[in-house]
């Protein structure tokens, strides 16, 4: 494995459609964070995020589909929860889920590829903040960074992003069947990047 270049070097080497697929997949994984928050706090509209995700997946294999990026961005901005209005931690990963989608739409519109690849860092940051929130440890900055990096939730996040990147690298033609299968797998697993699951028992 050591012969492979670093993760972000490989991510940046992907084609623009491949980068979009990687980012959409991560946004899909962040969606349950918003969905649960919306249900518990009776705020927002998960359907807005779900609609945008469906369109983004579809746009990857249906080249004729044109997204009204400004319209969907405006709709997403209307359902961002403000942390100061809620006394629950869940507001932060919920907010991150919307911000990630807005960033992705902005990156697609401006064709700024860094905005698209940054979804990787955004997802990891959600996980890092979650670990800090649930861990009752007093550490200085450097020790806290080490603690977060070694935490099972962050290990799982890195592994998933690594697996996802490898999968996309190995399927450069990005067929409709490949994209649909990846989406189905992520949706049916129903587990978010911080381990939230809304699957019915």
Buried (B, 14 or more C-beta within 10 A) or exposed (E): EEEEEEEEEBBEEBEEBBBBBBBBBBBBBBBBBBBBBBEEBEBBBBEBBBBBBEBBBBBBBEEEEEBEBEEBBEBBEEBBBEEEEBEEBBBBBBBBBBBBBBBBBBBBEEEEBEBBBBBBEBBBBBBBBBBBEEBEEEEEEEEBEEBBEEBEBBEBBBEBBEEBBEBBBEBEEBEEEBBBEBBEEBBEEBBBBBBBEBEEE
